[in-house]
Each structure stands twice: as C-alpha cells, then as structure tokens.
C-alpha cells in the first residue's frame, strides 16, 4: 500500500515525527528516573497518536486500494484487508 496524496503523506510524516519525539521523551524520562506515572502518561499519548495515524492510513487504504480492488473484482485485496483488520482488532 502507498499513500496516494501528497498532503496525506505530509500529514502522516508529521504525525510520525511527533510520535518519534514522544518516544524519545519516554526514553529520556526513563533514563532520568522520572515518576512512573509521568512516563505512563507519555506512553499513553504516544500510543494514542500511533492509533490515530494507523486509522488515517487504513482509511486511505480503504478509500483507494480497496475501492479499486472492488471495481476490478479483486478478492485478494479484500483478503489482505481482512488480515490487516485482524491485526488491528486485537
């Protein structure tokens, strides 16, 4: 799958950069022996941000790749989508 729009690509890359920054902060906080509750809050924020960017990518995938596959009667793409969803819906 590839992101099909320059603006979406930029948006996703910006979000991923922020997530990387959050994770670096978690590492730094751990090294500094900060309070566990502070670290856990940052981990929660990073996880939420990662889920958000995942949803954005999944929406793009459905709106482009899956739509095209449906138009072409390509069952492989539907099976791939089911596999992706099974990983997200744990």
PyMOL Python script that loads the backbone (N, CA, C, O; Angstrom):
from pymol import cmd

cmd.read_pdbstr("""\
ATOM      1  N   UNK A   1       0.838  -1.177   0.000  1.00  0.00           N
ATOM      2  CA  UNK A   1       0.000   0.000   0.000  1.00  0.00           C
ATOM      3  C   UNK A   1       0.878   1.232   0.000  1.00  0.00           C
ATOM      4  O   UNK A   1       1.942   1.256   0.618  1.00  0.00           O
ATOM      5  N   UNK A   2       0.429   2.233  -0.685  1.00  0.00           N
ATOM      6  CA  UNK A   2       1.131   3.507  -0.645  1.00  0.00           C
ATOM      7  C   UNK A   2       0.122   4.619  -0.451  1.00  0.00           C
ATOM      8  O   UNK A   2      -1.023   4.532  -0.895  1.00  0.00           O
ATOM      9  N   UNK A   3       0.566   5.656   0.215  1.00  0.00           N
ATOM     10  CA  UNK A   3      -0.302   6.812   0.431  1.00  0.00           C
ATOM     11  C   UNK A   3      -0.450   7.519  -0.899  1.00  0.00           C
ATOM     12  O   UNK A   3       0.538   7.770  -1.589  1.00  0.00           O
ATOM     13  N   UNK A   4      -1.688   7.844  -1.266  1.00  0.00           N
ATOM     14  CA  UNK A   4      -1.984   8.299  -2.614  1.00  0.00           C
ATOM     15  C   UNK A   4      -2.138   9.800  -2.769  1.00  0.00           C
ATOM     16  O   UNK A   4      -2.605  10.254  -3.814  1.00  0.00           O
ATOM     17  N   UNK A   5      -1.773  10.567  -1.796  1.00  0.00           N
ATOM     18  CA  UNK A   5      -1.974  12.005  -1.867  1.00  0.00           C
ATOM     19  C   UNK A   5      -0.811  12.686  -1.153  1.00  0.00           C
ATOM     20  O   UNK A   5      -0.440  12.297  -0.046  1.00  0.00           O
ATOM     21  N   UNK A   6      -0.244  13.696  -1.788  1.00  0.00           N
ATOM     22  CA  UNK A   6       0.909  14.400  -1.212  1.00  0.00           C
ATOM     23  C   UNK A   6       0.580  15.005   0.151  1.00  0.00           C
ATOM     24  O   UNK A   6       1.389  14.933   1.076  1.00  0.00           O
ATOM     25  N   UNK A   7      -0.592  15.593   0.272  1.00  0.00           N
ATOM     26  CA  UNK A   7      -0.975  16.216   1.541  1.00  0.00           C
ATOM     27  C   UNK A   7      -1.127  15.172   2.640  1.00  0.00           C
ATOM     28  O   UNK A   7      -0.716  15.400   3.778  1.00  0.00           O
ATOM     29  N   UNK A   8      -1.716  14.030   2.303  1.00  0.00           N
ATOM     30  CA  UNK A   8      -1.849  12.957   3.294  1.00  0.00           C
ATOM     31  C   UNK A   8      -0.479  12.432   3.694  1.00  0.00           C
ATOM     32  O   UNK A   8      -0.233  12.153   4.867  1.00  0.00           O
ATOM     33  N   UNK A   9       0.405  12.299   2.723  1.00  0.00           N
ATOM     34  CA  UNK A   9       1.760  11.830   3.022  1.00  0.00           C
ATOM     35  C   UNK A   9       2.444  12.778   3.991  1.00  0.00           C
ATOM     36  O   UNK A   9       3.067  12.345   4.960  1.00  0.00           O
ATOM     37  N   UNK A  10       2.326  14.072   3.728  1.00  0.00           N
ATOM     38  CA  UNK A  10       2.932  15.080   4.605  1.00  0.00           C
ATOM     39  C   UNK A  10       2.325  15.013   6.003  1.00  0.00           C
ATOM     40  O   UNK A  10       3.040  15.091   7.002  1.00  0.00           O
ATOM     41  N   UNK A  11       1.018  14.871   6.066  1.00  0.00           N
ATOM     42  CA  UNK A  11       0.315  14.785   7.344  1.00  0.00           C
ATOM     43  C   UNK A  11       0.778  13.556   8.136  1.00  0.00           C
ATOM     44  O   UNK A  11       1.029  13.647   9.338  1.00  0.00           O
ATOM     45  N   UNK A  12       0.887  12.430   7.469  1.00  0.00           N
ATOM     46  CA  UNK A  12       1.319  11.197   8.133  1.00  0.00           C
ATOM     47  C   UNK A  12       2.762  11.323   8.611  1.00  0.00           C
ATOM     48  O   UNK A  12       3.082  10.926   9.731  1.00  0.00           O
ATOM     49  N   UNK A  13       3.629  11.871   7.773  1.00  0.00           N
ATOM     50  CA  UNK A  13       5.026  12.037   8.167  1.00  0.00           C
ATOM     51  C   UNK A  13       5.161  12.981   9.361  1.00  0.00           C
ATOM     52  O   UNK A  13       5.975  12.736  10.252  1.00  0.00           O
ATOM     53  N   UNK A  14       4.375  14.054   9.389  1.00  0.00           N
ATOM     54  CA  UNK A  14       4.397  14.968  10.530  1.00  0.00           C
ATOM     55  C   UNK A  14       3.948  14.260  11.808  1.00  0.00           C
ATOM     56  O   UNK A  14       4.552  14.431  12.867  1.00  0.00           O
ATOM     57  N   UNK A  15       2.910  13.485  11.703  1.00  0.00           N
ATOM     58  CA  UNK A  15       2.420  12.754  12.881  1.00  0.00           C
ATOM     59  C   UNK A  15       3.455  11.741  13.353  1.00  0.00           C
ATOM     60  O   UNK A  15       3.686  11.596  14.554  1.00  0.00           O
ATOM     61  N   UNK A  16       4.076  11.043  12.412  1.00  0.00           N
ATOM     62  CA  UNK A  16       5.099  10.062  12.796  1.00  0.00           C
ATOM     63  C   UNK A  16       6.298  10.742  13.448  1.00  0.00           C
ATOM     64  O   UNK A  16       6.884  10.199  14.384  1.00  0.00           O
ATOM     65  N   UNK A  17       6.663  11.912  12.968  1.00  0.00           N
ATOM     66  CA  UNK A  17       7.762  12.666  13.587  1.00  0.00           C
ATOM     67  C   UNK A  17       7.425  13.027  15.029  1.00  0.00           C
ATOM     68  O   UNK A  17       8.278  12.936  15.912  1.00  0.00           O
ATOM     69  N   UNK A  18       6.176  13.437  15.266  1.00  0.00           N
ATOM     70  CA  UNK A  18       5.758  13.750  16.630  1.00  0.00           C
ATOM     71  C   UNK A  18       5.787  12.516  17.517  1.00  0.00           C
ATOM     72  O   UNK A  18       6.185  12.591  18.680  1.00  0.00           O
ATOM     73  N   UNK A  19       5.367  11.382  16.973  1.00  0.00           N
ATOM     74  CA  UNK A  19       5.372  10.131  17.738  1.00  0.00           C
ATOM     75  C   UNK A  19       6.809   9.745  18.094  1.00  0.00           C
ATOM     76  O   UNK A  19       7.084   9.325  19.218  1.00  0.00           O
ATOM     77  N   UNK A  20       7.702   9.885  17.152  1.00  0.00           N
ATOM     78  CA  UNK A  20       9.116   9.599  17.414  1.00  0.00           C
ATOM     79  C   UNK A  20       9.622  10.502  18.536  1.00  0.00           C
ATOM     80  O   UNK A  20      10.337  10.048  19.430  1.00  0.00           O
ATOM     81  N   UNK A  21       9.252  11.771  18.487  1.00  0.00           N
ATOM     82  CA  UNK A  21       9.637  12.706  19.545  1.00  0.00           C
ATOM     83  C   UNK A  21       9.081  12.286  20.895  1.00  0.00           C
ATOM     84  O   UNK A  21       9.776  12.368  21.908  1.00  0.00           O
ATOM     85  N   UNK A  22       7.828  11.836  20.914  1.00  0.00           N
ATOM     86  CA  UNK A  22       7.212  11.377  22.157  1.00  0.00           C
ATOM     87  C   UNK A  22       7.963  10.166  22.714  1.00  0.00           C
ATOM     88  O   UNK A  22       8.203  10.078  23.918  1.00  0.00           O
ATOM     89  N   UNK A  23       8.327   9.244  21.839  1.00  0.00           N
ATOM     90  CA  UNK A  23       9.034   8.046  22.299  1.00  0.00           C
ATOM     91  C   UNK A  23      10.443   8.381  22.784  1.00  0.00           C
ATOM     92  O   UNK A  23      10.937   7.773  23.733  1.00  0.00           O
ATOM     93  N   UNK A  24      11.079   9.333  22.141  1.00  0.00           N
ATOM     94  CA  UNK A  24      12.390   9.774  22.615  1.00  0.00           C
ATOM     95  C   UNK A  24      12.263  10.418  23.995  1.00  0.00           C
ATOM     96  O   UNK A  24      13.139  10.257  24.844  1.00  0.00           O
ATOM     97  N   UNK A  25      11.170  11.145  24.212  1.00  0.00           N
ATOM     98  CA  UNK A  25      10.925  11.748  25.522  1.00  0.00           C
ATOM     99  C   UNK A  25      10.692  10.668  26.575  1.00  0.00           C
ATOM    100  O   UNK A  25      11.157  10.800  27.708  1.00  0.00           O
ATOM    101  N   UNK A  26       9.981   9.606  26.218  1.00  0.00           N
ATOM    102  CA  UNK A  26       9.761   8.488  27.137  1.00  0.00           C
ATOM    103  C   UNK A  26      11.103   7.860  27.523  1.00  0.00           C
ATOM    104  O   UNK A  26      11.344   7.565  28.693  1.00  0.00           O
ATOM    105  N   UNK A  27      11.955   7.665  26.547  1.00  0.00           N
ATOM    106  CA  UNK A  27      13.276   7.092  26.817  1.00  0.00           C
ATOM    107  C   UNK A  27      14.071   8.005  27.750  1.00  0.00           C
ATOM    108  O   UNK A  27      14.671   7.554  28.726  1.00  0.00           O
ATOM    109  N   UNK A  28      14.061   9.278  27.430  1.00  0.00           N
ATOM    110  CA  UNK A  28      14.802  10.256  28.245  1.00  0.00           C
ATOM    111  C   UNK A  28      14.257  10.295  29.676  1.00  0.00           C
ATOM    112  O   UNK A  28      15.026  10.333  30.637  1.00  0.00           O
ATOM    113  N   UNK A  29      12.934  10.285  29.808  1.00  0.00           N
ATOM    114  CA  UNK A  29      12.312  10.302  31.131  1.00  0.00           C
ATOM    115  C   UNK A  29      12.691   9.062  31.926  1.00  0.00           C
ATOM    116  O   UNK A  29      12.913   9.137  33.134  1.00  0.00           O
ATOM    117  N   UNK A  30      12.764   7.930  31.253  1.00  0.00           N
ATOM    118  CA  UNK A  30      13.148   6.683  31.916  1.00  0.00           C
ATOM    119  C   UNK A  30      14.598   6.761  32.382  1.00  0.00           C
ATOM    120  O   UNK A  30      14.923   6.365  33.501  1.00  0.00           O
ATOM    121  N   UNK A  31      15.463   7.275  31.514  1.00  0.00           N
ATOM    122  CA  UNK A  31      16.874   7.432  31.879  1.00  0.00           C
ATOM    123  C   UNK A  31      17.039   8.386  33.062  1.00  0.00           C
ATOM    124  O   UNK A  31      17.925   8.201  33.898  1.00  0.00           O
ATOM    125  N   UNK A  32      16.188   9.398  33.127  1.00  0.00           N
ATOM    126  CA  UNK A  32      16.235  10.373  34.211  1.00  0.00           C
ATOM    127  C   UNK A  32      15.539   9.882  35.475  1.00  0.00           C
ATOM    128  O   UNK A  32      15.484  10.588  36.482  1.00  0.00           O
ATOM    129  N   UNK A  33      15.007   8.658  35.408  1.00  0.00           N
ATOM    130  CA  UNK A  33      14.293   8.043  36.529  1.00  0.00           C
ATOM    131  C   UNK A  33      13.120   8.900  37.018  1.00  0.00           C
ATOM    132  O   UNK A  33      12.926   9.090  38.218  1.00  0.00           O
ATOM    133  N   UNK A  34      12.348   9.408  36.057  1.00  0.00           N
ATOM    134  CA  UNK A  34      11.159  10.203  36.373  1.00  0.00           C
ATOM    135  C   UNK A  34      10.088   9.286  36.954  1.00  0.00           C
ATOM    136  O   UNK A  34      10.197   8.062  36.891  1.00  0.00           O
ATOM    137  N   UNK A  35       9.072   9.887  37.508  1.00  0.00           N
ATOM    138  CA  UNK A  35       7.970   9.132  38.098  1.00  0.00           C
ATOM    139  C   UNK A  35       7.314   8.223  37.056  1.00  0.00           C
ATOM    140  O   UNK A  35       7.106   8.613  35.907  1.00  0.00           O
ATOM    141  N   UNK A  36       7.001   7.021  37.484  1.00  0.00           N
ATOM    142  CA  UNK A  36       6.358   6.053  36.578  1.00  0.00           C
ATOM    143  C   UNK A  36       5.072   6.617  35.992  1.00  0.00           C
ATOM    144  O   UNK A  36       4.787   6.415  34.811  1.00  0.00           O
ATOM    145  N   UNK A  37       4.298   7.317  36.801  1.00  0.00           N
ATOM    146  CA  UNK A  37       3.019   7.857  36.311  1.00  0.00           C
ATOM    147  C   UNK A  37       3.241   8.850  35.174  1.00  0.00           C
ATOM    148  O   UNK A  37       2.457   8.875  34.225  1.00  0.00           O
ATOM    149  N   UNK A  38       4.285   9.663  35.247  1.00  0.00           N
ATOM    150  CA  UNK A  38       4.591  10.614  34.174  1.00  0.00           C
ATOM    151  C   UNK A  38       4.969   9.876  32.891  1.00  0.00           C
ATOM    152  O   UNK A  38       4.542  10.247  31.798  1.00  0.00           O
ATOM    153  N   UNK A  39       5.764   8.840  33.041  1.00  0.00           N
ATOM    154  CA  UNK A  39       6.203   8.052  31.883  1.00  0.00           C
ATOM    155  C   UNK A  39       5.010   7.350  31.245  1.00  0.00           C
ATOM    156  O   UNK A  39       4.873   7.329  30.022  1.00  0.00           O
ATOM    157  N   UNK A  40       4.156   6.782  32.074  1.00  0.00           N
ATOM    158  CA  UNK A  40       2.982   6.078  31.558  1.00  0.00           C
ATOM    159  C   UNK A  40       2.043   7.020  30.813  1.00  0.00           C
ATOM    160  O   UNK A  40       1.440   6.625  29.815  1.00  0.00           O
ATOM    161  N   UNK A  41       1.911   8.244  31.274  1.00  0.00           N
ATOM    162  CA  UNK A  41       1.076   9.231  30.572  1.00  0.00           C
ATOM    163  C   UNK A  41       1.647   9.501  29.185  1.00  0.00           C
ATOM    164  O   UNK A  41       0.901   9.586  28.209  1.00  0.00           O
ATOM    165  N   UNK A  42       2.962   9.635  29.098  1.00  0.00           N
ATOM    166  CA  UNK A  42       3.596   9.871  27.799  1.00  0.00           C
ATOM    167  C   UNK A  42       3.453   8.662  26.878  1.00  0.00           C
ATOM    168  O   UNK A  42       3.244   8.817  25.675  1.00  0.00           O
ATOM    169  N   UNK A  43       3.564   7.463  27.438  1.00  0.00           N
ATOM    170  CA  UNK A  43       3.375   6.251  26.632  1.00  0.00           C
ATOM    171  C   UNK A  43       1.947   6.198  26.108  1.00  0.00           C
ATOM    172  O   UNK A  43       1.720   5.848  24.950  1.00  0.00           O
ATOM    173  N   UNK A  44       0.988   6.543  26.954  1.00  0.00           N
ATOM    174  CA  UNK A  44      -0.409   6.555  26.542  1.00  0.00           C
ATOM    175  C   UNK A  44      -0.636   7.543  25.401  1.00  0.00           C
ATOM    176  O   UNK A  44      -1.352   7.245  24.445  1.00  0.00           O
ATOM    177  N   UNK A  45      -0.022   8.719  25.506  1.00  0.00           N
ATOM    178  CA  UNK A  45      -0.163   9.731  24.447  1.00  0.00           C
ATOM    179  C   UNK A  45       0.444   9.240  23.139  1.00  0.00           C
ATOM    180  O   UNK A  45      -0.133   9.444  22.071  1.00  0.00           O
ATOM    181  N   UNK A  46       1.611   8.592  23.217  1.00  0.00           N
ATOM    182  CA  UNK A  46       2.266   8.071  22.015  1.00  0.00           C
ATOM    183  C   UNK A  46       1.426   6.960  21.383  1.00  0.00           C
ATOM    184  O   UNK A  46       1.287   6.894  20.162  1.00  0.00           O
ATOM    185  N   UNK A  47       0.878   6.099  22.218  1.00  0.00           N
ATOM    186  CA  UNK A  47       0.053   5.009  21.700  1.00  0.00           C
ATOM    187  C   UNK A  47      -1.198   5.561  21.017  1.00  0.00           C
ATOM    188  O   UNK A  47      -1.593   5.082  19.955  1.00  0.00           O
ATOM    189  N   UNK A  48      -1.805   6.549  21.620  1.00  0.00           N
ATOM    190  CA  UNK A  48      -2.989   7.183  21.029  1.00  0.00           C
ATOM    191  C   UNK A  48      -2.652   7.828  19.683  1.00  0.00           C
ATOM    192  O   UNK A  48      -3.411   7.710  18.722  1.00  0.00           O
ATOM    193  N   UNK A  49      -1.515   8.504  19.626  1.00  0.00           N
ATOM    194  CA  UNK A  49      -1.087   9.140  18.376  1.00  0.00           C
ATOM    195  C   UNK A  49      -0.807   8.092  17.301  1.00  0.00           C
ATOM    196  O   UNK A  49      -1.126   8.307  16.132  1.00  0.00           O
ATOM    197  N   UNK A  50      -0.224   6.977  17.680  1.00  0.00           N
ATOM    198  CA  UNK A  50       0.060   5.904  16.729  1.00  0.00           C
ATOM    199  C   UNK A  50      -1.239   5.280  16.212  1.00  0.00           C
ATOM    200  O   UNK A  50      -1.353   4.959  15.029  1.00  0.00           O
ATOM    201  N   UNK A  51      -2.209   5.111  17.101  1.00  0.00           N
ATOM    202  CA  UNK A  51      -3.508   4.591  16.673  1.00  0.00           C
ATOM    203  C   UNK A  51      -4.181   5.554  15.704  1.00  0.00           C
ATOM    204  O   UNK A  51      -4.825   5.131  14.745  1.00  0.00           O
ATOM    205  N   UNK A  52      -4.031   6.831  15.954  1.00  0.00           N
ATOM    206  CA  UNK A  52      -4.626   7.851  15.092  1.00  0.00           C
ATOM    207  C   UNK A  52      -4.029   7.810  13.685  1.00  0.00           C
ATOM    208  O   UNK A  52      -4.762   7.855  12.696  1.00  0.00           O
ATOM    209  N   UNK A  53      -2.715   7.726  13.595  1.00  0.00           N
ATOM    210  CA  UNK A  53      -2.076   7.671  12.276  1.00  0.00           C
ATOM    211  C   UNK A  53      -2.401   6.338  11.585  1.00  0.00           C
ATOM    212  O   UNK A  53      -2.511   6.286  10.360  1.00  0.00           O
ATOM    213  N   UNK A  54      -2.551   5.280  12.357  1.00  0.00           N
ATOM    214  CA  UNK A  54      -2.950   3.991  11.773  1.00  0.00           C
ATOM    215  C   UNK A  54      -4.333   4.085  11.139  1.00  0.00           C
ATOM    216  O   UNK A  54      -4.557   3.570  10.043  1.00  0.00           O
ATOM    217  N   UNK A  55      -5.252   4.740  11.827  1.00  0.00           N
ATOM    218  CA  UNK A  55      -6.607   4.913  11.290  1.00  0.00           C
ATOM    219  C   UNK A  55      -6.584   5.728   9.998  1.00  0.00           C
ATOM    220  O   UNK A  55      -7.299   5.423   9.043  1.00  0.00           O
ATOM    221  N   UNK A  56      -5.757   6.762   9.986  1.00  0.00           N
ATOM    222  CA  UNK A  56      -5.633   7.587   8.789  1.00  0.00           C
ATOM    223  C   UNK A  56      -5.145   6.753   7.600  1.00  0.00           C
ATOM    224  O   UNK A  56      -5.678   6.856   6.495  1.00  0.00           O
ATOM    225  N   UNK A  57      -4.137   5.936   7.842  1.00  0.00           N
ATOM    226  CA  UNK A  57      -3.614   5.067   6.776  1.00  0.00           C
ATOM    227  C   UNK A  57      -4.644   4.028   6.342  1.00  0.00           C
ATOM    228  O   UNK A  57      -4.788   3.749   5.152  1.00  0.00           O
ATOM    229  N   UNK A  58      -5.351   3.465   7.299  1.00  0.00           N
ATOM    230  CA  UNK A  58      -6.370   2.465   6.975  1.00  0.00           C
ATOM    231  C   UNK A  58      -7.495   3.086   6.146  1.00  0.00           C
ATOM    232  O   UNK A  58      -7.977   2.474   5.193  1.00  0.00           O
ATOM    233  N   UNK A  59      -7.910   4.296   6.507  1.00  0.00           N
ATOM    234  CA  UNK A  59      -8.941   4.983   5.727  1.00  0.00           C
ATOM    235  C   UNK A  59      -8.477   5.222   4.294  1.00  0.00           C
ATOM    236  O   UNK A  59      -9.236   5.019   3.346  1.00  0.00           O
ATOM    237  N   UNK A  60      -7.240   5.651   4.144  1.00  0.00           N
ATOM    238  CA  UNK A  60      -6.699   5.882   2.806  1.00  0.00           C
ATOM    239  C   UNK A  60      -6.664   4.573   2.017  1.00  0.00           C
ATOM    240  O   UNK A  60      -6.988   4.544   0.830  1.00  0.00           O
ATOM    241  N   UNK A  61      -6.274   3.514   2.677  1.00  0.00           N
ATOM    242  CA  UNK A  61      -6.212   2.202   2.022  1.00  0.00           C
ATOM    243  C   UNK A  61      -7.594   1.768   1.531  1.00  0.00           C
ATOM    244  O   UNK A  61      -7.744   1.315   0.396  1.00  0.00           O
ATOM    245  N   UNK A  62      -8.582   1.908   2.382  1.00  0.00           N
ATOM    246  CA  UNK A  62      -9.946   1.520   2.005  1.00  0.00           C
ATOM    247  C   UNK A  62     -10.471   2.409   0.877  1.00  0.00           C
ATOM    248  O   UNK A  62     -11.080   1.918  -0.073  1.00  0.00           O
ATOM    249  N   UNK A  63     -10.234   3.705   0.984  1.00  0.00           N
ATOM    250  CA  UNK A  63     -10.774   4.643   0.002  1.00  0.00           C
ATOM    251  C   UNK A  63     -10.087   4.583  -1.353  1.00  0.00           C
ATOM    252  O   UNK A  63     -10.641   5.053  -2.347  1.00  0.00           O
ATOM    253  N   UNK A  64      -8.904   4.017  -1.409  1.00  0.00           N
ATOM    254  CA  UNK A  64      -8.193   3.956  -2.684  1.00  0.00           C
ATOM    255  C   UNK A  64      -7.983   2.515  -3.126  1.00  0.00           C
ATOM    256  O   UNK A  64      -8.611   2.060  -4.082  1.00  0.00           O
ATOM    257  N   UNK A  65      -7.125   1.812  -2.452  1.00  0.00           N
ATOM    258  CA  UNK A  65      -6.747   0.459  -2.881  1.00  0.00           C
ATOM    259  C   UNK A  65      -7.930  -0.508  -2.878  1.00  0.00           C
ATOM    260  O   UNK A  65      -8.140  -1.247  -3.840  1.00  0.00           O
ATOM    261  N   UNK A  66      -8.689  -0.498  -1.803  1.00  0.00           N
ATOM    262  CA  UNK A  66      -9.819  -1.431  -1.706  1.00  0.00           C
ATOM    263  C   UNK A  66     -10.912  -1.040  -2.700  1.00  0.00           C
ATOM    264  O   UNK A  66     -11.528  -1.908  -3.320  1.00  0.00           O
ATOM    265  N   UNK A  67     -11.150   0.245  -2.852  1.00  0.00           N
ATOM    266  CA  UNK A  67     -12.143   0.699  -3.825  1.00  0.00           C
ATOM    267  C   UNK A  67     -11.781   0.219  -5.233  1.00  0.00           C
ATOM    268  O   UNK A  67     -12.637  -0.277  -5.966  1.00  0.00           O
ATOM    269  N   UNK A  68     -10.515   0.369  -5.601  1.00  0.00           N
ATOM    270  CA  UNK A  68     -10.070  -0.097  -6.918  1.00  0.00           C
ATOM    271  C   UNK A  68     -10.194  -1.615  -7.042  1.00  0.00           C
ATOM    272  O   UNK A  68     -10.579  -2.134  -8.090  1.00  0.00           O
ATOM    273  N   UNK A  69      -9.866  -2.308  -5.970  1.00  0.00           N
ATOM    274  CA  UNK A  69      -9.957  -3.770  -5.995  1.00  0.00           C
ATOM    275  C   UNK A  69     -11.399  -4.234  -6.170  1.00  0.00           C
ATOM    276  O   UNK A  69     -11.657  -5.201  -6.887  1.00  0.00           O
ATOM    277  N   UNK A  70     -12.327  -3.560  -5.529  1.00  0.00           N
ATOM    278  CA  UNK A  70     -13.739  -3.899  -5.669  1.00  0.00           C
ATOM    279  C   UNK A  70     -14.189  -3.687  -7.108  1.00  0.00           C
ATOM    280  O   UNK A  70     -14.910  -4.510  -7.672  1.00  0.00           O
ATOM    281  N   UNK A  71     -13.758  -2.582  -7.692  1.00  0.00           N
ATOM    282  CA  UNK A  71     -14.115  -2.297  -9.076  1.00  0.00           C
ATOM    283  C   UNK A  71     -13.570  -3.358 -10.026  1.00  0.00           C
ATOM    284  O   UNK A  71     -14.171  -3.625 -11.067  1.00  0.00           O
ATOM    285  N   UNK A  72     -12.437  -3.963  -9.675  1.00  0.00           N
ATOM    286  CA  UNK A  72     -11.810  -4.990 -10.516  1.00  0.00           C
ATOM    287  C   UNK A  72     -12.175  -6.410 -10.086  1.00  0.00           C
ATOM    288  O   UNK A  72     -11.661  -7.381 -10.640  1.00  0.00           O
ATOM    289  N   UNK A  73     -13.068  -6.529  -9.093  1.00  0.00           N
ATOM    290  CA  UNK A  73     -13.435  -7.839  -8.539  1.00  0.00           C
ATOM    291  C   UNK A  73     -12.219  -8.617  -8.039  1.00  0.00           C
ATOM    292  O   UNK A  73     -12.110  -9.825  -8.251  1.00  0.00           O
ATOM    293  N   UNK A  74     -11.312  -7.911  -7.376  1.00  0.00           N
ATOM    294  CA  UNK A  74     -10.079  -8.499  -6.856  1.00  0.00           C
ATOM    295  C   UNK A  74     -10.283  -8.929  -5.407  1.00  0.00           C
ATOM    296  O   UNK A  74     -10.229  -8.108  -4.491  1.00  0.00           O
ATOM    297  N   UNK A  75     -10.517 -10.226  -5.213  1.00  0.00           N
ATOM    298  CA  UNK A  75     -10.747 -10.750  -3.863  1.00  0.00           C
ATOM    299  C   UNK A  75      -9.480 -10.762  -3.018  1.00  0.00           C
ATOM    300  O   UNK A  75      -9.558 -10.791  -1.790  1.00  0.00           O
ATOM    301  N   UNK A  76      -8.324 -10.741  -3.656  1.00  0.00           N
ATOM    302  CA  UNK A  76      -7.058 -10.752  -2.918  1.00  0.00           C
ATOM    303  C   UNK A  76      -6.953  -9.537  -2.010  1.00  0.00           C
ATOM    304  O   UNK A  76      -6.538  -9.660  -0.858  1.00  0.00           O
ATOM    305  N   UNK A  77      -7.320  -8.378  -2.510  1.00  0.00           N
ATOM    306  CA  UNK A  77      -7.245  -7.147  -1.715  1.00  0.00           C
ATOM    307  C   UNK A  77      -8.187  -7.208  -0.519  1.00  0.00           C
ATOM    308  O   UNK A  77      -7.860  -6.718   0.562  1.00  0.00           O
ATOM    309  N   UNK A  78      -9.349  -7.805  -0.714  1.00  0.00           N
ATOM    310  CA  UNK A  78     -10.298  -7.951   0.395  1.00  0.00           C
ATOM    311  C   UNK A  78      -9.716  -8.881   1.448  1.00  0.00           C
ATOM    312  O   UNK A  78      -9.832  -8.606   2.642  1.00  0.00           O
ATOM    313  N   UNK A  79      -9.099  -9.964   1.033  1.00  0.00           N
ATOM    314  CA  UNK A  79      -8.450 -10.882   1.974  1.00  0.00           C
ATOM    315  C   UNK A  79      -7.318 -10.190   2.716  1.00  0.00           C
ATOM    316  O   UNK A  79      -7.146 -10.383   3.920  1.00  0.00           O
ATOM    317  N   UNK A  80      -6.552  -9.388   2.000  1.00  0.00           N
ATOM    318  CA  UNK A  80      -5.474  -8.623   2.640  1.00  0.00           C
ATOM    319  C   UNK A  80      -6.040  -7.654   3.676  1.00  0.00           C
ATOM    320  O   UNK A  80      -5.484  -7.510   4.765  1.00  0.00           O
ATOM    321  N   UNK A  81      -7.135  -6.998   3.339  1.00  0.00           N
ATOM    322  CA  UNK A  81      -7.773  -6.082   4.277  1.00  0.00           C
ATOM    323  C   UNK A  81      -8.232  -6.829   5.527  1.00  0.00           C
ATOM    324  O   UNK A  81      -8.062  -6.340   6.644  1.00  0.00           O
ATOM    325  N   UNK A  82      -8.801  -7.986   5.340  1.00  0.00           N
ATOM    326  CA  UNK A  82      -9.236  -8.793   6.496  1.00  0.00           C
ATOM    327  C   UNK A  82      -8.054  -9.143   7.389  1.00  0.00           C
ATOM    328  O   UNK A  82      -8.177  -9.128   8.614  1.00  0.00           O
ATOM    329  N   UNK A  83      -6.911  -9.458   6.789  1.00  0.00           N
ATOM    330  CA  UNK A  83      -5.710  -9.759   7.571  1.00  0.00           C
ATOM    331  C   UNK A  83      -5.225  -8.524   8.341  1.00  0.00           C
ATOM    332  O   UNK A  83      -4.830  -8.618   9.503  1.00  0.00           O
ATOM    333  N   UNK A  84      -5.262  -7.376   7.676  1.00  0.00           N
ATOM    334  CA  UNK A  84      -4.864  -6.138   8.343  1.00  0.00           C
ATOM    335  C   UNK A  84      -5.792  -5.855   9.517  1.00  0.00           C
ATOM    336  O   UNK A  84      -5.335  -5.542  10.616  1.00  0.00           O
ATOM    337  N   UNK A  85      -7.085  -5.966   9.280  1.00  0.00           N
ATOM    338  CA  UNK A  85      -8.050  -5.681  10.344  1.00  0.00           C
ATOM    339  C   UNK A  85      -7.895  -6.632  11.518  1.00  0.00           C
ATOM    340  O   UNK A  85      -8.063  -6.225  12.667  1.00  0.00           O
ATOM    341  N   UNK A  86      -7.578  -7.884  11.251  1.00  0.00           N
ATOM    342  CA  UNK A  86      -7.397  -8.838  12.351  1.00  0.00           C
ATOM    343  C   UNK A  86      -6.219  -8.456  13.232  1.00  0.00           C
ATOM    344  O   UNK A  86      -6.209  -8.772  14.422  1.00  0.00           O
ATOM    345  N   UNK A  87      -5.231  -7.786  12.667  1.00  0.00           N
ATOM    346  CA  UNK A  87      -4.081  -7.324  13.452  1.00  0.00           C
ATOM    347  C   UNK A  87      -4.447  -6.087  14.286  1.00  0.00           C
ATOM    348  O   UNK A  87      -3.916  -5.907  15.383  1.00  0.00           O
ATOM    349  N   UNK A  88      -5.338  -5.243  13.784  1.00  0.00           N
ATOM    350  CA  UNK A  88      -5.721  -4.036  14.495  1.00  0.00           C
ATOM    351  C   UNK A  88      -6.794  -4.282  15.536  1.00  0.00           C
ATOM    352  O   UNK A  88      -6.884  -3.561  16.529  1.00  0.00           O
ATOM    353  N   UNK A  89      -7.595  -5.286  15.311  1.00  0.00           N
ATOM    354  CA  UNK A  89      -8.706  -5.564  16.231  1.00  0.00           C
ATOM    355  C   UNK A  89      -8.339  -6.703  17.167  1.00  0.00           C
ATOM    356  O   UNK A  89      -8.921  -7.786  17.096  1.00  0.00           O
ATOM    357  N   UNK A  90      -7.385  -6.463  18.032  1.00  0.00           N
ATOM    358  CA  UNK A  90      -6.910  -7.499  18.960  1.00  0.00           C
ATOM    359  C   UNK A  90      -7.724  -7.576  20.199  1.00  0.00           C
ATOM    360  O   UNK A  90      -7.445  -8.399  21.071  1.00  0.00           O
TER     361      UNK A  90
END
""", "prot")
cmd.dss("prot")
cmd.show_as("cartoon", "prot")
cmd.util.cbc("prot")
cmd.orient("prot")
